[in-house]
Amino acid sequence: MRHMFFLILILLSNVLFACDECKKYDNDNLKIIEVSVTHLEELSSTIWEIKVKGKAGETTPEPVGQLHGAPVLGYVFPTTLKPTDVGFNSTEGIIALALTSHPDFDDTPLWDENSDKRYDNDGIVWHPHWVVLHSDKRVKGGLSVKQFKKDDKTIKLPPTNPGMPMYMDSPGFQVITKGNSIKVVIPDYRISNQTNFKFDAVSAYMQVNTEKKEFPMLGVYKVYSVLSTDLSLPYNVEFK
């Protein structure tokens, strides 16, 4: 818990910093006004939903034509779930469900989100990732996806991971955008049947780095919105 509060302080202390690329996406489509996770007992599933002031998912990143420097936009649910609940080995950090869009690359090789029978061309379509976030002062947003060495035998990832040396999974859950809402459906067994957890809602700009060793592979450079304002993860699962 102490580690989590440290991450919160780092993130909030960096919210005021901005990058030039980040500014173009700072609009009502990323201004969060409501969040919920609802458990439907009949379906043994949870519905995760973020609502925004504008139109959810309408703003997507402009491609840069390469992987290095590729922009990523995300609607993120930081949670109190454990890494082991979603298939990772035990490690420090915050488990977050990130709904992302990034036109320059596709990191869901098992899924064909745009239904065109190709599996490598739909990174711009909003899709989910489980990630482990940890504090990282090298980037302006204060957080990055936790990395590891490729030859580290202690690392455990779900079989649906995209093959990158980061705590990231591409679980393939259904994401729906409609009006001011973006939501995702998660079967209970995919989170080890955990339904009693807390969460928050964040929108952010991230960027890929494949060339500069002094920066993370995927860092948070700008936080547009934090629903709780203090990232205290105050929200609880509702049951229906």
PyMOL commands that set and color helices and strands:
alter all, ss='L'
color gray80, all
select helices_A, chain A and resi 2-13+20-23+28-30+41-43+83-86+188-191
alter helices_A, ss='H'
color red, helices_A
select strands_A, chain A and resi 32-40+45-52+71-78+94-101+127-135+143-145+168-169+175-178+181-187+198-199+202-208+218-226+235-236+238-239
alter strands_A, ss='S'
color yellow, strands_A
deselect
rebuild
show_as cartoon
